Amino acid sequence: MIRLAGRPQLGIVAAACAAAAAVSALSGCGAVAHAAPSLAMTSAYIPQPTTPGTTVAYLDIRNNGAADRLISASTSVGGKVAFRAPAGVHAGTLIMRSEPDIVIPADSTLRLNPGSEHLLITGAGPMHDGKDIVLRLTFAHAGTFSVVAVVTNAQSGGSSYFLN
């Protein structure tokens, strides 16, 4: 029994023990295994379309948690977004194929860039150099994120993936 100022403080001790037990239970393996991945998106950009309404989007996705999958995407300028991945090389040209999703490995950074997985945007509205486009990315476990991607024109001095 603890006494403060001459009075038993059993209620305080019991409450402190209960709180410690609750924290201990929540910090066990079960709580960690069900935690949602912690995702962050950076370096998002969209090259200015050379064919109106058709371009690609590139970005880095940092995953500080369990593996996840990018399952859908849309843009603030409409159109359709498809997931693309390398299918091989034919006559020196990189061949791409459509994919149903993009796997985001656990505890890693996935770079969506010209030579790997990326987003293909078709049927979109006007996109000109310097315009901000919002990408809405939906993941199987982490939910939906909005990411601002700037439209760039490397030929006029705009940034590109390799300069970010």
C-alpha positions in Angstrom: 0.0 0.0 0.0 1.3 3.5 -1.0 0.5 6.4 1.3 0.6 10.0 0.2 0.0 12.7 2.8 -1.2 10.0 5.2 -3.9 8.5 2.9 -4.0 5.2 1.1 -3.8 5.6 -2.7 -4.8 2.1 -3.8 -7.2 3.5 -6.4 -4.4 5.4 -8.1 -2.0 2.4 -8.1 -4.8 0.1 -9.5 -5.5 2.6 -12.3 -1.8 2.9 -13.1 -1.5 -0.9 -13.3 -4.5 -1.2 -15.5 -3.2 1.5 -17.9 0.2 -0.2 -18.0 -1.4 -3.5 -18.8 -3.5 -2.0 -21.6 -0.4 -0.3 -23.2 1.4 -3.6 -22.9 -1.4 -5.5 -24.6 -1.6 -3.0 -27.4 2.1 -3.0 -28.1 2.1 -6.8 -28.8 2.6 -8.5 -32.2 -1.1 -8.6 -33.0 -1.4 -4.8 -33.1 1.6 -4.3 -35.3 0.6 -7.0 -37.8 -2.7 -5.2 -38.5 -1.3 -1.7 -38.8 -1.9 0.0 -42.2 1.2 0.8 -44.3 2.7 4.2 -43.9 3.0 5.7 -47.4 4.4 8.9 -48.7 4.5 10.1 -52.3 7.2 12.5 -53.6 8.7 13.8 -56.9 5.4 13.5 -58.8 5.4 14.9 -62.3 3.7 14.5 -65.7 5.5 15.2 -68.9 3.6 17.7 -71.1 1.6 15.6 -73.6 2.9 15.5 -77.2 -0.4 13.9 -78.2 -3.3 15.8 -76.6 -4.8 14.0 -73.6 -2.2 11.2 -73.6 0.8 11.2 -71.3 2.4 9.4 -68.3 2.9 10.1 -64.7 5.9 9.4 -62.6 6.5 9.6 -58.8 8.2 8.0 -55.9 6.2 6.0 -53.3 7.9 5.4 -49.9 6.4 2.6 -47.9 7.4 2.4 -44.3 5.1 -0.5 -43.5 3.8 -3.8 -44.8 3.5 -4.5 -48.5 0.5 -2.9 -50.3 -0.8 -2.5 -53.9 -1.8 0.5 -55.9 -5.2 -0.6 -57.2 -6.7 2.5 -58.9 -5.8 6.0 -60.0 -7.5 9.1 -61.4 -6.6 12.7 -62.3 -8.1 16.1 -61.8 -8.2 16.5 -65.6 -10.2 13.4 -66.2 -9.4 10.6 -68.6 -8.4 7.1 -67.7 -5.3 6.0 -65.8 -3.7 2.6 -66.5 -0.8 0.9 -64.8 2.1 0.0 -67.1 5.1 -2.2 -66.5 8.1 -3.4 -68.6 7.3 -6.6 -70.7 10.7 -6.9 -72.2 12.8 -5.5 -75.0 12.2 -6.0 -78.7 14.7 -4.8 -81.4 16.2 -2.5 -78.8 12.9 -0.9 -77.7 11.4 -1.3 -74.3 8.0 -2.9 -74.6 5.4 -2.1 -71.9 2.2 -4.0 -70.8 -0.8 -3.0 -68.8 -1.1 -4.4 -65.2 -4.1 -4.7 -62.9 -2.2 -3.1 -60.0 1.3 -2.1 -58.9 2.9 -3.8 -55.9 4.4 -1.5 -53.3 7.0 -3.7 -51.4 7.3 -3.4 -47.6 9.8 -1.0 -46.2 11.1 0.4 -49.5 10.8 3.1 -52.0 9.2 2.3 -55.4 10.2 4.7 -58.2 7.6 4.9 -60.9 9.8 6.1 -63.8 10.2 5.7 -67.6 12.0 2.4 -67.4 9.8 0.7 -64.8 6.2 0.8 -63.6 4.4 4.0 -64.2 0.9 5.5 -64.9 -0.4 5.9 -68.4 -3.0 8.8 -68.7 -5.3 8.8 -71.7 -8.3 10.9 -72.7 -7.4 13.7 -70.2 -8.2 17.4 -70.5 -5.6 20.1 -71.3 -2.2 19.7 -69.6 0.4 22.5 -70.2 3.8 23.2 -68.7 3.6 24.4 -65.1 0.1 23.3 -64.5 -0.6 21.3 -61.3 -2.6 18.1 -61.7 -4.0 16.2 -58.8 -3.5 12.4 -58.9 -5.8 10.4 -56.7 -4.1 7.1 -55.8 -6.0 4.3 -54.1 -4.1 1.5 -52.3 -5.6 -1.9 -51.3 -4.7 -1.3 -47.6 -3.7 2.3 -47.0 -6.7 3.9 -48.7 -6.7 6.9 -51.1 -4.1 9.7 -51.3 -4.2 12.9 -53.3 -0.8 13.9 -54.8 0.0 17.1 -56.7 2.0 16.4 -59.9 3.4 19.3 -62.0 3.2 19.1 -65.7 6.7 19.6 -67.1 8.3 20.3 -70.5 11.9 19.3 -70.4 12.4 20.9 -73.9 11.6 24.3 -72.5 13.7 24.0 -69.4 11.0 22.4 -67.2 12.1 19.7 -64.7 12.1 16.0 -65.4 12.3 12.9 -63.3 16.0 12.9 -63.5 16.4 16.4 -62.2 14.1 16.1 -59.2 
